[in-house]
Each structure stands twice: as structure tokens, then as C-alpha cells.
Amino acid sequence: MTEQPPIVVWFRDDLRLADHPALDAAVRTGAPLVCVYVFGDRGSVSGGRPLGGASRWWLAQSLRALSTDVEAKGGRLILRKGYAADVLGDVAKASRASSAYWNDIAIEACRNVTRDVTATLARIGVEHRQFHSDLLIDPSQVRNKEGRGLRVFTPFWKRVLAIGDPPKPLAAPKQIRPGPHLTSDRIADWNLEPTKPDWAGGLRDTWTPGEAPAVARLREFLADDVRGYATGRDRPDLPSTSRLSPHLRFGEISPRQVWHAAQFAAAERPAIAGDVSKFLSEVGWREFSRHLLFDHPDLAEKNLQSSFDAFPWKHDAKAFKAWTRGQTGYPLVDAGMRELWHTGIMHNRVRMVVASFLVKHILIDWREGEKWFWDTLVDADPGSNPASWQWVAGSGADAAPYFRIFNPVLQGEKFDPDGKYVRRWVPELAGMPSKLIHKPWDATPLELASAGITLGKTYPEPIVDHARARERALAAYAKTRD
């Protein structure tokens, strides 16, 4: 009996075994599999952008988890560094594979890579099959009459919902037949993790990357934390968010798995249906951002609204440094930036506040903030990150109007009313009474002394006055309308 030639299964931003259409289809053929992950800085990962530091750390942990999971099924994950077309061509030839399977990523840079891969495989007589699982809906399915993608979220989401449920997620394979033994890189050799200095201690304390933790987190969220999500999601002092974003970013869980699990939970417990609906709409914002990126590959570099090309941004290295270090003198802003540095994530409400502060209080170009987030977020998504920054700046699709300038004091008083979030991340303010914790400059000398605070020494004075900053921002914005 002639042995079936192996199939190469190329893992990309889909580091899981369940609901992996390419893997499922390959397993069903009965052929031995050569499972491969390719790491490279020439567009084979992350939508063409080299990964930031926090994402590199996450990737290392996620690959270790995936390798263990593949081995538990009988297979082996081959790791190679280089350009995907070159690597997969070499792997296909060395293994004498008949075909290669992978899941599509609807990002121009990624599709450019797959075109090169396809051409390379064709030259050596290796067939390929491509599958979909990265998004709920392929961008080609949501177009306006002119054939362009939608640029306002509400009609976009209505169209997605009208299309109906996405396909049900696929089960993980029970077994993976191993292909020929090929050499594999070691994760340690890729230098994904920081060493000198090792700044990832907070990430290790906060996260457990991998498919199993992702599934467990989804189950835990839908069993408990989703209750009250519709309102609680804006409260950084409460455990009301899903914390699934980095797992989705690296494909440790698919949006189809999230969708169907959430719909099932709502059907089982009608009382949480409204919260589930709101949660799924937040998943929809990820979808919307990725569709924007599909239509605008330069989303991280170019204003979607060209009027902002004339905006008089300022270069203020001192203010930018204070912002990155959580030393602006505004407690909610500083808490968010410190949370980001320690954990690689920031509560979404606070992300909007700190982004607004950078862009509108100190007039620094949104692209500088986007780059900082790209480097420090474990969930730095090539669509959501720039789309969200443009939304806050007012330069993007479906953007908040520029004159909507978040007041960090009022935001803190509304969404962190007891100061619990600030006390956690800005411990030097822990002794402040709740009524003053978001505006310590209003405290009397006695109140400051009782809290052990000396403004300008133990905690900074505000680097900018909110009222004056607001006036300056509106004046700058007016110049773009002339």
C-alpha cells in the first residue's frame, strides 16, 4: 500500500487546534501532517508590521502552548524563521508534501505573502487550499453600492447580523498523524522574550497564553462576569470585561467560537441576553476595524479623513515621556498607563481617556500613541489599534467628533467613583479620600499631608490645565476647517 504524501499545515495568527478549518480539512484526508509556524519580519506575521515587545512575549508563550497541544495529538510543530514563501517551499520539498493548507488572513500584507507562497508552491508542483476563520464575515460580503466597505459601525453591524450566524466552530482533531521529522528552530533562539532587562514579570503574573486558557476564560466570562456587562464594561474598578482580546489577537480562540458560545449562553439564560448582545457588538468593533484595515492598508499611517492632514500637531518629548510613564498628574490617565506597562493591557474606557489626553490635551500626533500601544499591548491588533486611535483623534471612520475631549477628572469620578482603580495603579495616592483622588490638586495642605502626598514630589502636578488644553485643542482643530 502506497503511503499518502504529507500535507503541510501552515499556522499563522490561528494558534489553536479547535475551529481551525485548514487543520481540520488536512486531518480528514488521513494524510500525515507537517505543522509549521513561520516567524519573520517581512510581512509573514502581524499584517506586515514587526511585532511589538509585549506581543513578541505573548507569541513565545502561545507557540509553546500550541507545540504542546500538537504533540499531545501525536504531531509536531515545526518552527522556522524567514520569509514564508521561502520557508514553506523548503518544507514542502524536504517533506515531499503533495499540498499545503492554511487559513486566510484578510489583510493586504498577509495576502501579499500568501500570493508569494502560492507562486512558490506552484513552481515545485505543490497544490494549496485556503480556508476562512479569521473573521465572522469576509470583507467581500459587506460592501456598499459602489463596492466599498462601510465606514460607520451601526449600519455595518446591522449588515453583519442580517447575514446570520457564522458557521459553527469545528472540533479539535482527535489525532494528528505526524509527517517526516524535520529540523525546527527553538523559540529561545528567536529572542522574543526580554532578558536584559526582563520587564515581562507583570505579563507573566497577569496572563497565561494558549488555547486552553482562552477557552477557560470564555467559559468563565459567560458563566459569571458577563452579567451586567452592558453597563459594567465601562468600570475599570470592576472585573466586568472579557479579557479575551489577546487570545483573539493570536487566534487562540476564534470569533466564531466566541459568537456561538455567547449565543448559547444567552439562550440558556435569557436574563443576560442584553449583556451578551452588547458583548458581541464589542466583538463587532474588532470585526469593523479589520474590515477598515482591509480597505485601508495604511490605516496606521494615514488619516482616513484627509482634513486632519493639516492638523498642527506638536512635538513635545517631555510631555510624551510623562504620558508613557504615567506621570501626567491626572490620576486616571496615570493609572491606565501604568496598568499598560505592567500587564500589557488597559481597560477600554481608560484607553479612550489616555488616548484623548495625548491627542487633545498635549496635541501629540495620534500615530505616536498608536506606536506606543503597538509596542506595549499584548492585544495589539493591526486593525483595532490604529482604528481606535483614529476614532479618538477624530480622523477616522465613524470617528468621535474632535471637539469631544474627555475630561479625565470627570471620567474618573464617573467610572472609578471610589478610586479603587487609581489606588491600585497609583499607590502614592492610596491615602487620598475618594472625593479628591481624581483631583488631588484640590486637596488642602492638611488633606495632602494626611495622605502622605507632596504635589510635585511624591506625585506630579498636572502637566497641563484641562480648561486651557481644551481651548488650545479646539483652536488647533479650527485650523483644519479653514
C-alpha positions, 0 to 999 in steps of 0.5 A: 500500500502506497503511503499518502504524501504529507500535507503541510499545515501552515499556522499563522495568527490561528494558534489553536487546534479547535475551529481551525478549518485548514487543520481540520480539512488536512486531518480528514484526508488521513494524510500525515501532517507537517505543522509549521509556524513561520516567524519573520519580519517581512510581512509573514506575521502581524499584517506586515508590521514587526511585532511589538515587545509585549506581543513578541512575549505573548507569541513565545508563550502561545507557540509553546502552548500550541507545540504542546497541544500538537504533540499531545495529538501525536504531531509536531510543530515545526518552527522556522524563521524567514520569509514564508514563501521561502520557508514553506517551499523548503518544507514542502520539498524536504517533506515531499508534501503533495499540498499545503493548507492554511487559513486566510488572513484578510489583510493586504500584507498577509495576502501579499505573502500568501500570493508569494507562497502560492507562486512558490508552491506552484513552481515545485508542483505543490497544490494549496487550499485556503480556508476562512476563520479569521473573521465572522464575515469576509470583507467581500460580503459587506460592501456598499453600492459602489463596492466599498466597505462601510465606514460607520459601525451601526449600519455595518453591524446591522449588515453583519447580523442580517447575514446570520450566524457564522458557521459553527466552530469545528472540533479539535482533531482527535489525532494528528498523524505526524509527517517526516521529522524535520529540523525546527528552530527553538523559540529561545533562539528567536529572542522574543522574550526580554532578558536584559532587562526582563520587564515581562514579570507583570505579563507573566503574573497577569496572563497565561497564553494558549488555547486552553486558557482562552477557552477557560476564560470564555467559559468563565466570562459567560458563566459569571462576569458577563452579567451586567456587562452592558453597563459594567464594561465601562468600570475599570474598578470592576472585573466586568470585561472579557479579557479575551482580546489577546487570545483573539489577537493570536487566534487562540480562540476564534470569533466564531467560537466566541459568537456561538458560545455567547449565543448559547449562553444567552439562550440558556439564560435569557436574563443576560441576553442584553449583556451578551448582545452588547458583548458581541457588538464589542466583538463587532468593533474588532470585526469593523476595524479589520474590515477598515484595515482591509480597505485601508492598508495604511490605516496606521499611517494615514488619516482616513479623513484627509482634513486632519492632514493639516492638523498642527500637531506638536512635538513635545518629548517631555510631555510624551515621556510623562504620558508613557510613564504615567506621570501626567498628574491626572490620576486616571490617565496615570493609572491606565498607563501604568496598568499598560506597562505592567500587564500589557493591557488597559481597560477600554474606557481608560484607553479612550481617556489616555488616548484623548489626553495625548491627542487633545490635551498635549496635541501629540500626533495620534500615530505616536500613541498608536506606536506606543500601544503597538509596542506595549499591548499584548492585544495589539491588533493591526486593525483595532489599534490604529482604528481606535486611535483614529476614532479618538483623534477624530480622523477616522471612520465613524470617528468621535467628533474632535471637539469631544475631549474627555475630561479625565477628572470627570471620567474618573469620578464617573467610572472609578467613583471610589478610586479603587482603580487609581489606588491600585495603579497609583499607590502614592495616592492610596491615602487620598479620600475618594472625593479628591483622588481624581483631583488631588490638586484640590486637596488642602495642605492638611488633606495632602499631608494626611495622605502622605502626598507632596504635589510635585514630589511624591506625585506630579502636578498636572502637566497641563490645565484641562480648561486651557488644553481644551481651548488650545485643542479646539483652536488647533482643530479650527485650523483644519476647517479653514 
